[in-house]
Amino acid sequence: MSDFSVISQNFKQFVLSDADTSMGLGDNTYLDQLSDPSLSHLKENTAQAKALLKIIDTCSTEDFNQQLDLELMARYLKQQIFFAELEQDGQLQRCRKPSGVDGISEGIFQLFVNDDRSAELRLNNILSRLQQAPAYLRIEASVITQPIKRWRDVELEQGDGLPDLFRTIQNWAKETDYPKQDELKKAIEACNSALDIYLNDLKTRECLIGFQIGEDKVNELLALRNIQQSPAELIQMARSFMTETQSLLSTLNKRLCKKYGLGNTTDEQLHEFLNEKFAAKIKNGKLNSILDYYSAQIQSINEFIEKRHLFALPAQQEIRLLQTPSFLEPVIPAGAMWPPLALRPGKKTSLVYLTLKEDQLAEHTELGIPVMMIHEGIPGHHLQFATAAHHSSFIRRIFSANEHAEGWTTMLEDYMLDVGYISDELVDEVRFIAKREMSRLVARVGIDLYFMTGNRDYLNVGLELGFETSNGKEIGYSDDVFENAAKLLKTATGFTDGRVQAELNWYSSEQSYPLSYLTGNRLVWQLKQDIQCLNKKELSPLELDQAFHKVYLESGCMPVENLRSVFRHEGFL
């Protein structure tokens, strides 16, 4: 066995030795076990990652794909080490960021909604996990010292919704005549009791407000992500994109105001008008009837793609639409997608969660729903990850490169309109809504960098926010970073207040993820334009699109900069 083969096998064993990671990838080894949340386990795991990284660094090969895999494995380990050792105010970030609710709920929820085995087998695993939950929460409470207030508050809000999940599990057990219902009931009661103790303890903790990590750490993190632009360059990119977007919105505004006889109307007012005019209708007073609109779009998009042969669709794939459960609402503003489990054999199934709340129905319109499904479904995230899940390389099936994933999907939001998916009668309306939504990408760059560094200059992405300088002093800013960030996000997008706060919840906790949307969008469009300009294979425009889509999807998951090397290797650059 070659050095590369040995390293690949050792890397796979290391990744799958973590119970949460293993289950999240579709491996069946730890279905009945919660992970170990202790600091000692984190330290041991980090030491193993460093040891494996040293071995990878000594290996080299002439084979292009093997060398690329080695680099991706090294990046995976370096990112894991980075976050394991990242500090907040002199202590590990792990000690500042409560995650007990996710720790006990994610696996249980997956067993409930995304597992094709019998109900009894799944409930046996859930029962085992529930029985371990009280001890898990006690360890989690001992790990957390002085939490970051916003992260503590999100944990409390998510925790309040967790008993709803357990009630649903208990009802499911009754409906399926689960033979261990008494044990399940006792385990749920014990878990709820432990959860109350855990949450009440968190409520009493003295909290920190700030959670920045500093410019040096931001630069280090960007390098680990293989994002080669500096924070200053990312902000300049965001400003340029905002200028282009505002210009296009102005043109669309004029056309639409004329079409609907609105006279002089701001973008915000036009957005509200279109949201109301094209609001998805609730049937029989049931919020979940909105899901019917999304189901219809899935079918419509698939027919459009298959007719034009724009993308290759895997034979066994499925998208399931679900209303966001209450315990996930604080971190899913409008919608989110759980991709197919990379290692699960058979049909590749994605779960698309849609947050349906009375105060956020404006987020679901007949104009926005097509764009949402392009992004989350086919040809977006679902197609991307369902295709990657078939790759022969383990690392390319599991690697998380946010700018690669989000760059692909946000590129498609424009591309699908460009190739005629939306009828001429409504394309201006959909593009206006889509571009208003795309403005969130600019805000995300500024807010992400602001949250990570504390530097308010990063909020200056080209929008008038009312922040001024007078006699050398900045005025109009709040001491609350979330208030400042909310002003930018609200101005850029017109989102409802509820969605703004939910967006900021995850912006704060997913360092460098929010900025990856616009960064990826620009990198992917640039990659595609470079390939089109050279057209080394002398293909027609449609053939070049088809080839681009094929290589992008079938190469698996990796940073866009690494993907550029794949296109070069394949003779497109």
N, C-alpha and C positions, 0 to 999 in steps of 0.2 A: 504494500500500500504506500503511495507517495506521501511526501510531507503534506502536500495540499489536502489530500484525502483525510489524513489523520487530523489535521487542524480543523477541517470542515466538520468532521464527526465530533471532535471535542467541543467545538463552538456550539454545535446543535445541542449536545448534552448539557452544556452550561446554561444555555437559554431556557431549555425545558426543565431545568432543575428547580426553577421558581414556580410555585404552584399557580399564582395568578397569571403569569405570562403563559405558562403551559395551557391553562384552560382557555385563556383568551385567544390562543392560536388554534384551538380545536383539538389539542392532544388530550387523551383520556386518562392520563396517569393519575391526576390529582382531583378527579371530579368530586370526591367526598372530603376534600381537605381545604381548609383555609390556609393562607400563607402565614408565615411567621413575621409579625410586624415589629419585632424587637430590634434594637440598635445593634445588638451582638450579631444577629443574622445579617443585617445590612453591612456591617464591617467585614464579616466573613465573605459575603458575596462580592464585595468590592475588591478584596484581596485576590479572590479567584479570577476576577475580571482582569486585574493588573497582571497576574501571572500568565494568563492566556494571551494578553496583548503583547507581552515580551516575546512569546513564541512566534506570534504572527509577524512581528517586526523582523524576525530573522529569516523568514521564508520569502522566496521570490521564485517566479516562474516566467517562462517565455510565452505561455499561453495567455492571450488577451483576456479571455473571460475569467480564467482563474485569478489573474492578477487583480482584475476589477473586484472580484468577490473578496479577495484578501483585504483590499482597501475598505470595502463596505463593512466587513466584519470588524476591522480595527475602528472604524468610525462608530459603529454600534457600541462597542465596549467603551470607547472614550467618552461618548455622550452619557452612558450609564454611570461611569465614574464621576463625571462632572457634576451631575445632579445629586449623586450620593454624598459628595463632599462639599456641595455648595452651602455657604453659610449665610445666615441672616442675623445681623447684630451680634456676632460672636458665637453663635450656636448653629448647628446644622439646620438647614431649612426644614429637614424632616421633622425636627423638634418644634417647629413653628407652624406646621401645616397639618391639621387634623385630617385623617382620612379613614377613620373607623367605619363610617357609614358606607363608603364605597367598598371598603375591604370585605364587609360581610354581605353586601347587597348585590354586587356585580355578578358574582358567580351564581348566586341563587336566581337572579333574574334571567341569566343566560340559560340555566337549566329549565326554567319555566317557559320561556318564549322561543328558544332557539336550540332545540334538541329533539331529534326525531325518534328517540327511544321510547319505550313504554312509560306511561305515567308512573308506574310503581318504581321502576329503576331510577327515574329522575327524582321522585319524592324521597327515595332512600338517600340519595346524595344530598338533597336539600336538608333532610332531617339531620344527617351527620354534621353538616355545616352549621346549622342552627344550634346544635348541641355544643359546638366549639366556640360559638359567638361570644358568650359571656367572658370567657378567658381571653379571647382576642381583644375585646373592648377594654379589659383591665390593663392588658399590656399596652395598648394604644394610649390609654390615659397616662400611663407611666412614662411613655416616650415624649409626649407633648409637655413642654415646659411653659413658656409664655407665648401663646399663639399670636399670629397676625390676626387682627380683629376681623377684617373682611373674610378671611378664610375660615375663621371660627364661626362667623355668622352664617356663611354658606353651609357649613357642616350642620349647624343647628337647624337650618331650614330644611335641608335634605333629610335630616334625621326625623323631623316631625312627620314626613310623608312615608317613612319606612313601615310603620304598622299597617298602612293600607296594603302594601305589597304582601305582608304576612297574612292578612285577612283573605286576600285573593288566593294565596297558596292554600290556606286552610279550606276554603270553599271548593277549590279544585280537588283537594283530597277527598272531600265528601262526595263530590259528583262522580269520582272514579272509584269509589269504594276502597280507598287505600287502607290496607289492613293495619297500619300502625298509626291510626288517627289520634289515639290517646297520647302516644309518645310525641307525635308532632305538636299536639296542642300544648303539652307541657313544655316542649322545647321553645315554642313561640312565646309562651308566657315568660319563661326564664329569659329569653332574648330581649323581649320588650322591657322587662324589669332592669336588665343590665344596660339596655339602651337609655332608659330614663336616668339611671345613675351617671352614665357616661356624659349625656347631654347636660344634665344639671351641673355636673362637675365643670364642664367647659364654660357654662354660663358664669361661674364664679371666678374664672381665671382672669388675672390681670393681663391685658392684651397690649401688643405693640401695634402702632398705626402704620409705620413705614415698612416697605418691603422691597426697596430697591437693592440691586446687587452690584451696581457700579459699572462705569464705562469699560474698565478692563475685562470684567467678566462677560460683558455683552460682546465685546470683540472676540473673546475666546470662544464663546458659544456660537457666534456666527461662523467662525472658522471651522468648528466641529461640524456644523451643518453644511459645510462647503458652500456657504453664501459668501462670495468674494467681495461684495460691496461693504464699505464702512457705514456706520450709522449716518454720517453726514451725507453720504452718497444715496443711501436709502431715502432720506428725507427729501433730497433734491429730486429723486425719482418720483416720490409721492406728490410733490408740488407740481411737477411737470404733468403728471397724469391728471391731477385735479384741474389744471388749467385746460387741458384738452377736453376733459369730461364736462366742465362747466360751459365750454364753448358749444359742444354738441347739445347739451341740455337746453341752452338758450335757443338754438335752432329748432329743436323739437318743440319747445315751449311755444314758440311763435306759430308753428304749424298746427299744433293741437288746439291752441286758444282760438285760432281762426276756424278750425273745424267745428268746435263746439260753441262758438259765439261767446267766449268768456271775456273778451276784452283783455286789459292788462292784468295778468295774474302771475303771482310769484310761483317758483318751482314748488314750494311747500303747499301752496293752495291748490295748484294743479294736481299734485300728488294725492292730496286728500279728495279732490273731486273724482279722480280716476278710481281711487280705492272704493269710494262709495258707489260709483256708477257700475263698477264691475265686481262688486263684492260677491263672494261665493255665498249662495243661499243655503241657510240651514233648513233641513227637512224635518218636519214633525218635532221641532224644538230640540233635536239631538245634535250636539256639537260634532259628534264623530261622523255625521253625514257629510262633512266637508271632505272626508277621505275619498268619497266617490269621485270628486273632481280630480284628485291625484291619480286614482286608478285609471280614469279615462285618459289622462295624459300619458301614462306609461304605455298604454296600447297605441295611442296616436304616434308617439315618438318612435316606437319600435317599427311601426308600419312605414313611416317616413324613411328611416334609416335603411331598412331592408330593401325598399324599392330602389334606392339610389346606391346601395352597396358601399356606404360611407365607412362603416365599421364592421368588423367581424364579431358576431355574437356567439359566445360559448353555447354549446348545445344544452348543457344542464345548468341553468341559472334561474334565480327567482328573486323578486323584490317583495318583501312583506311590509305593508303600511300599518303603523300602529300609532295610537294616540299616546303621547308622552305620559308616562305614569307620574303621579304627583311628586315622588321623591327625586325625579330627574328634572322637573320643571325649572328649578332655580339655575340650572346650568345648560338648559337647551332653550334658547330664546324663541325660535320659531320652528326649526327643524334640524335634525341631525341624522347621520347614517352610520350604522354599525356594519362594517364591511364583512364579506364572507370570511369565515374562520379559515385561515390560510392552510392549515394542515388537515382539515376535515375532508375525508373523501366524499365523492358523489356530488350532488347538486350544490352549487355555490349560491348561498342564500344571504342576502343583505336585509337588514332591518332598518327601515326609515321611520324615525319617530317624528311626529308632528305635534307641536304644542298648541292645543286648542283651548284657549281661555277667552271668556267674554270680553276682557279688556284688551285682547290682542287679535281679534278677528280681522282687523285691518291688515294683518300680515298675510292673510290668505285671500287672494283675489284671482279672478280668471285671467288676469294679466301676469301676476307673479307666480302662479302655480306652474305654468309651463317651464319657466326659468328654474324654479326650484327643482323640478324633476329632471331637467337637463343636467343640473349640477349634481344632484344626489344619486340619480339613477343611471339610466342609459342615455347618452354615452359617457356620463360622468363617473363619479366614484364607484358605483356598483360595477360598471363594465371594467373599469381600470383594475379594481382589486379582484374581481372574479377571473380576469385574464391572468393577472400576476400569480394567483393561487395555483395556476397550472405550471408555473415555471419549475424547471428541474433543479434550480439552485435554491437551497434553503434560505440563504440570506436575502435573496431577491424576492422571496415570497413574504418575508416578515419585516424587511427594513422600513422604517418610518421616516420618509423624507417629505415634510409637510409642503414645501414649495413645489415639489414634483407633483404631489396629489392635487393641491389647490390651484397650482398654475394650470394644470390640465383642465380642471372643471371650470375655472373662470374664463379661460380661453374659449371653451365651448359655448359659454353663454352668448358670446358675440358670434362665434362661428355658425351656430345653428340658425341664428337670425339671418346671417349673411347668405346662407345657402337656401333660404326660403322656407324654413319650417313654419313660421308664422305668416298668415295670409297678409296681403298688401293692405287690407282694410284695417288691420290692427297692429301692424308691425311698428308704427311710430309710437303707439301707446305702450306696447310691451318693451320697446327699446328705452323709452323714457323711464319707465319703472325700473328696468334692469340697470340703467346707468345711475339712477338715484341709489339703487342698492349697491352698485359698484363703488359708489363714493365711500361706502363703509370700509372698503379696502384701504383707501387713503387714510381714513381716521385710524384704522387698526395699526398702521405703521407708526403713526405719531404716538398713539396711546401706548402701544407695546414698548417702544423705546422710552417713553416718559415714565411708565411704571417701573421699568427695569433700572433706569438711571436716576430718576427724580428731576431730570433736566426739563424745565418747562418750555425751552426753546423747541423741543421736538413736537409740541402741539401746534406749531406754526407750519401748517401744511397747505396754506394758501386760502384759508377761509377766514372771514371776518367774524371774530368771536367776542369782540368787546373788551379784550384784554389790551391795556394801553400802558405806556411809560410816561410818567409825569415827574419832572425834576429828578430824573435818574431812578425813580421808584416805579416798580410795576404795580398797577392797580387793576382791580377787577378779578384777580385770582382769589381762589379760596384756599384755606389751609388744608382742605380736604381734596386729595388728589382725584378722588372719584367724582367730585362735583366738577372739577375742571375738565376731566375726561368726558363726562356726560355732556357737557356743553358742546364739545367738539363733535361727539358722535351724533347728538341730536341735530346739530346744524348741518352735518354732512348728509344725514340720511332721512331725517324726519321720522325715525322710529318712535313707536309708542314708548312712554316712560318705563313700562314694565319690561319691554324688550331691551331698552338701553341698559337697565340695571343687570339684567340677566347676561347680556353680552359682556359687560364689565366684570362680572363675576369670573368668567372663564378667561378673559384677557389677563386678569391679574395673576392667575395661577398657572397658565400655560406659557411660560416665558419663551419668546421668540416664535411661537406658533402664529399669533395674530398677524405679524408682519409678513409671514410667509405667503399670504394670499396675493398681495400686490406684487411682492418680489417674484413669486412664481409666475404670475401672469405675465410680467414683463420679460422674464427669462424665457418662458415657453414661446411667447410671440416672437421674440428675437431669434430663437433657435429655428422656428418655422420659417421666418423671413429669410434667414441666412441660407437655409436649404433651398428655398424657392428661388432666390437670386442666383445661386450657383447652378441649380438644376443639372448636376453632373450626369445624371442618367437620362436626360432629355425626355422627361415624362410630360404628359399633358397635365393641366392643372388638377383634374380629378384624380388621375393616377398618382400625382405627387401627394395629394391629400391622403389618398388611401395608403400609400407607402409610409408617410409620416405617422399616421395613426397606427399602422401595423407595428412598426419598429418601437414606437413609444410604448404601446401597450404590452407587446410580447417580450420586451427587454426586462420587465419586472420593476421592482421598486428601488429607487436610488435618487440621490440629489440630481438636479437638472444639469449641473456641471459635469457630473459623471456620465449622464445620458448623452451629452454632447460628444463625449469620446466614443460612445457606441455608434452614433451616426457617422462619425469620422471613420471608424473601423469598418462600417458597412458601405463606405464609399459615397456618402451623401454630402460630406464636407471635405 
